[in-house]
């Protein structure tokens, strides 16, 4: 058996989970998006499941590949998400109005339940 470090196992697991969330999101989106607001599936837990999956993926990569560039990717990804998500939600409020407001009340978490 290979003697791999714990970081490779943990990082690989996180990267795989993040990738699976992104793939699941893509399949769900392709099958269900018809121009109407999606509120089921992962969308019933967090408002931005693809972003969550991508963040988990890049964190996993940074653990597996502990290089400056991988860590920079995590920082860059988080910075972009912090700026982009509120702007996207502003657009969704304009597009869906009261329906999106009710959805935000029902699903208060943007990315991580009980955290953000």
Backbone as CSV, one residue per row, in Angstrom:
resi,resn,N_x,N_y,N_z,CA_x,CA_y,CA_z,C_x,C_y,C_z
1,UNK,0.848,-1.189,0.000,0.000,0.000,0.000,0.887,1.244,0.000
2,UNK,0.463,2.233,-0.736,1.214,3.472,-0.814,1.141,4.234,0.503
3,UNK,2.223,4.856,0.855,2.266,5.654,2.069,2.017,7.120,1.699
4,UNK,0.753,7.473,1.562,0.383,8.839,1.215,0.087,9.622,2.481
5,UNK,0.351,10.886,2.451,0.105,11.713,3.630,-1.398,11.916,3.829
6,UNK,-1.738,12.267,5.041,-3.138,12.530,5.375,-3.697,13.657,4.508
7,UNK,-2.858,14.662,4.211,-3.293,15.787,3.385,-3.759,15.360,2.009
8,UNK,-3.086,14.357,1.438,-3.490,13.870,0.114,-4.858,13.207,0.200
9,UNK,-5.088,12.426,1.242,-6.382,11.772,1.404,-7.497,12.794,1.663
10,UNK,-7.244,13.704,2.601,-8.268,14.692,2.949,-8.519,15.630,1.765
11,UNK,-7.448,16.143,1.183,-7.591,17.038,0.040,-8.250,16.360,-1.143
12,UNK,-7.858,15.121,-1.405,-8.469,14.370,-2.499,-9.948,14.147,-2.258
13,UNK,-10.297,13.835,-1.013,-11.702,13.643,-0.658,-12.493,14.934,-0.864
14,UNK,-11.944,16.062,-0.376,-12.628,17.346,-0.549,-12.768,17.707,-2.024
15,UNK,-11.692,17.517,-2.781,-11.753,17.835,-4.218,-12.807,16.971,-4.902
16,UNK,-12.853,15.702,-4.549,-13.845,14.803,-5.144,-15.262,15.210,-4.769
17,UNK,-15.492,15.514,-3.497,-16.827,15.949,-3.059,-17.231,17.226,-3.786
18,UNK,-16.310,18.195,-3.860,-16.607,19.440,-4.565,-16.932,19.200,-6.027
19,UNK,-16.144,18.337,-6.660,-16.385,18.013,-8.073,-17.739,17.333,-8.251
20,UNK,-18.071,16.415,-7.358,-19.370,15.729,-7.448,-20.537,16.700,-7.254
21,UNK,-20.385,17.660,-6.343,-21.434,18.675,-6.164,-21.598,19.481,-7.449
22,UNK,-20.483,19.877,-8.058,-20.554,20.647,-9.309,-21.213,19.844,-10.426
23,UNK,-20.856,18.581,-10.537,-21.454,17.724,-11.572,-22.950,17.533,-11.305
24,UNK,-23.299,17.250,-10.044,-24.714,17.092,-9.694,-25.480,18.369,-10.020
25,UNK,-24.895,19.521,-9.650,-25.547,20.795,-9.936,-25.781,20.950,-11.436
26,UNK,-24.768,20.652,-12.240,-24.886,20.812,-13.692,-26.007,19.934,-14.247
27,UNK,-26.046,18.685,-13.841,-27.091,17.765,-14.320,-28.465,18.263,-13.869
28,UNK,-28.573,18.656,-12.602,-29.839,19.166,-12.077,-30.273,20.413,-12.846
29,UNK,-29.347,21.335,-13.077,-29.634,22.578,-13.789,-30.116,22.283,-15.203
30,UNK,-29.401,21.436,-15.915,-29.762,21.108,-17.300,-31.141,20.463,-17.394
31,UNK,-31.472,19.608,-16.441,-32.758,18.915,-16.471,-33.923,19.799,-16.042
32,UNK,-33.677,20.748,-15.137,-34.771,21.440,-14.478,-34.937,22.917,-14.806
33,UNK,-33.900,23.591,-15.257,-34.045,25.029,-15.472,-34.811,25.306,-16.751
34,UNK,-35.946,25.974,-16.583,-36.806,26.338,-17.701,-37.075,27.842,-17.704
35,UNK,-36.188,28.603,-17.057,-36.386,30.038,-16.956,-37.038,30.461,-15.652
36,UNK,-37.499,29.497,-14.879,-38.116,29.783,-13.588,-37.102,29.548,-12.468
37,UNK,-37.332,30.179,-11.351,-36.465,30.048,-10.189,-36.460,28.615,-9.676
38,UNK,-35.278,28.049,-9.497,-35.139,26.708,-8.937,-35.007,26.808,-7.423
39,UNK,-35.824,26.015,-6.706,-35.795,26.057,-5.243,-35.749,24.662,-4.623
40,UNK,-35.624,23.643,-5.431,-35.598,22.269,-4.929,-34.179,21.707,-5.013
41,UNK,-34.002,20.459,-4.584,-32.681,19.829,-4.617,-31.722,20.577,-3.706
42,UNK,-30.490,20.758,-4.158,-29.506,21.514,-3.382,-29.975,22.937,-3.113
43,UNK,-30.800,23.466,-3.997,-31.305,24.830,-3.826,-32.225,24.969,-2.618
44,UNK,-32.679,23.861,-2.058,-33.497,23.938,-0.853,-32.624,24.007,0.402
45,UNK,-31.306,23.873,0.242,-30.367,23.919,1.364,-29.535,25.196,1.335
46,UNK,-28.970,25.506,0.171,-28.187,26.733,-0.020,-28.602,27.374,-1.335
47,UNK,-28.430,28.695,-1.424,-28.873,29.404,-2.617,-27.885,29.309,-3.779
48,UNK,-26.639,28.930,-3.508,-25.618,28.874,-4.558,-24.829,27.564,-4.471
49,UNK,-25.467,26.438,-4.776,-24.788,25.150,-4.602,-23.574,24.947,-5.512
50,UNK,-23.599,25.488,-6.728,-22.433,25.313,-7.608,-21.217,26.006,-7.005
51,UNK,-21.407,27.213,-6.501,-20.287,27.942,-5.898,-19.744,27.186,-4.689
52,UNK,-20.633,26.608,-3.898,-20.201,25.803,-2.761,-19.328,24.643,-3.229
53,UNK,-19.787,23.931,-4.249,-19.015,22.808,-4.781,-17.660,23.249,-5.295
54,UNK,-17.624,24.378,-5.993,-16.358,24.862,-6.541,-15.394,25.261,-5.431
55,UNK,-15.900,25.895,-4.386,-15.049,26.280,-3.257,-14.473,25.039,-2.571
56,UNK,-15.306,24.039,-2.344,-14.817,22.797,-1.739,-13.760,22.164,-2.633
57,UNK,-13.988,22.184,-3.933,-13.031,21.623,-4.896,-11.678,22.324,-4.811
58,UNK,-11.659,23.658,-4.854,-10.368,24.367,-4.846,-9.672,24.244,-3.493
59,UNK,-10.428,24.164,-2.405,-9.805,23.923,-1.095,-9.147,22.549,-1.085
60,UNK,-9.841,21.557,-1.633,-9.257,20.220,-1.738,-7.987,20.217,-2.567
61,UNK,-8.004,20.933,-3.684,-6.793,21.032,-4.509,-5.641,21.666,-3.744
62,UNK,-5.946,22.705,-2.971,-4.897,23.390,-2.214,-4.306,22.491,-1.127
63,UNK,-5.107,21.571,-0.608,-4.592,20.634,0.390,-3.734,19.562,-0.280
64,UNK,-4.211,19.057,-1.419,-3.454,18.033,-2.149,-2.174,18.621,-2.734
65,UNK,-2.269,19.805,-3.274,-1.132,20.472,-3.912,-0.763,21.705,-3.087
66,UNK,0.009,21.524,-2.034,0.285,22.642,-1.127,1.309,23.636,-1.691
67,UNK,0.940,24.213,-2.808,1.790,25.206,-3.455,1.158,26.577,-3.310
68,UNK,1.967,27.574,-3.431,1.519,28.958,-3.344,0.374,29.220,-4.326
69,UNK,0.506,28.728,-5.549,-0.510,28.991,-6.579,-1.861,28.381,-6.215
70,UNK,-1.861,27.190,-5.620,-3.120,26.555,-5.233,-3.785,27.341,-4.106
71,UNK,-2.993,27.819,-3.172,-3.549,28.627,-2.085,-4.058,29.966,-2.604
72,UNK,-3.350,30.511,-3.566,-3.785,31.760,-4.186,-5.123,31.561,-4.908
73,UNK,-5.304,30.397,-5.529,-6.577,30.087,-6.188,-7.721,30.095,-5.173
74,UNK,-7.498,29.551,-3.982,-8.527,29.559,-2.939,-8.868,30.999,-2.549
75,UNK,-7.834,31.803,-2.301,-8.058,33.196,-1.903,-8.794,33.954,-3.005
76,UNK,-8.354,33.781,-4.236,-8.990,34.452,-5.367,-10.448,34.011,-5.514
77,UNK,-10.692,32.713,-5.414,-12.056,32.180,-5.531,-12.962,32.770,-4.455
78,UNK,-12.507,32.774,-3.206,-13.312,33.312,-2.116,-13.565,34.809,-2.298
79,UNK,-12.546,35.538,-2.736,-12.706,36.978,-2.958,-13.736,37.248,-4.050
80,UNK,-13.656,36.505,-5.129,-14.617,36.683,-6.221,-16.024,36.345,-5.746
81,UNK,-16.173,35.272,-4.984,-17.497,34.870,-4.503,-18.099,35.924,-3.582
82,UNK,-17.284,36.485,-2.698,-17.786,37.492,-1.761,-18.290,38.727,-2.510
83,UNK,-17.656,39.059,-3.615,-18.081,40.212,-4.413,-19.223,39.836,-5.355
84,UNK,-19.123,38.680,-5.994,-20.048,38.318,-7.061,-21.417,37.866,-6.547
85,UNK,-21.463,37.104,-5.480,-22.740,36.555,-5.000,-23.757,37.653,-4.670
86,UNK,-23.397,38.695,-3.915,-24.399,39.754,-3.669,-24.877,40.429,-4.956
87,UNK,-23.986,40.600,-5.922,-24.396,41.198,-7.195,-25.344,40.265,-7.946
88,UNK,-25.061,38.971,-7.908,-25.947,38.019,-8.565,-27.309,38.000,-7.882
89,UNK,-27.310,38.043,-6.564,-28.586,38.043,-5.852,-29.380,39.317,-6.122
90,UNK,-28.702,40.425,-6.289,-29.375,41.667,-6.660,-30.076,41.496,-8.013
91,UNK,-29.403,40.869,-8.948,-29.988,40.611,-10.266,-31.173,39.651,-10.165
92,UNK,-31.027,38.613,-9.335,-32.119,37.655,-9.154,-33.332,38.324,-8.513
93,UNK,-33.110,39.258,-7.595,-34.221,40.007,-7.001,-34.938,40.840,-8.050
94,UNK,-34.182,41.441,-8.960,-34.799,42.211,-10.046,-35.592,41.299,-10.977
95,UNK,-35.040,40.143,-11.261,-35.677,39.235,-12.212,-36.890,38.516,-11.631
96,UNK,-36.778,38.037,-10.381,-37.845,37.219,-9.801,-38.654,37.928,-8.722
97,UNK,-38.198,39.089,-8.271,-38.946,39.901,-7.322,-39.314,39.210,-6.031
98,UNK,-40.591,39.283,-5.704,-41.103,38.734,-4.445,-40.827,37.236,-4.317
99,UNK,-40.836,36.529,-5.408,-40.575,35.087,-5.375,-39.167,34.814,-4.838
100,UNK,-38.193,35.619,-5.267,-36.827,35.427,-4.774,-36.702,35.880,-3.327
101,UNK,-37.429,36.926,-2.955,-37.428,37.380,-1.562,-37.939,36.280,-0.645
102,UNK,-39.047,35.629,-1.029,-39.586,34.517,-0.231,-38.586,33.353,-0.187
103,UNK,-37.922,33.097,-1.308,-36.912,32.031,-1.360,-35.755,32.349,-0.413
104,UNK,-35.316,33.608,-0.370,-34.226,34.007,0.529,-34.630,33.822,1.992
105,UNK,-35.892,34.047,2.303,-36.377,33.833,3.663,-36.429,32.350,3.993
106,UNK,-36.849,31.552,3.027,-36.948,30.100,3.230,-35.561,29.455,3.301
107,UNK,-34.631,29.923,2.469,-33.268,29.390,2.426,-32.321,30.561,2.727
108,UNK,-32.022,30.793,4.008,-31.238,31.979,4.373,-29.737,31.860,4.085
109,UNK,-29.262,30.679,3.758,-27.825,30.457,3.611,-27.403,30.524,2.159
110,UNK,-26.435,31.385,1.870,-25.916,31.509,0.512,-25.067,30.293,0.130
111,UNK,-24.123,29.927,1.007,-23.188,28.843,0.686,-23.139,27.741,1.729
112,UNK,-23.011,28.134,2.991,-22.853,27.147,4.067,-23.947,27.325,5.107
113,UNK,-24.785,26.304,5.312,-25.828,26.411,6.328,-25.247,26.786,7.695
114,UNK,-25.907,27.713,8.338,-25.569,28.213,9.677,-24.278,29.038,9.719
115,UNK,-23.675,29.310,8.558,-22.460,30.096,8.536,-22.557,31.292,7.597
116,UNK,-22.900,31.053,6.318,-22.946,32.137,5.336,-23.957,31.802,4.256
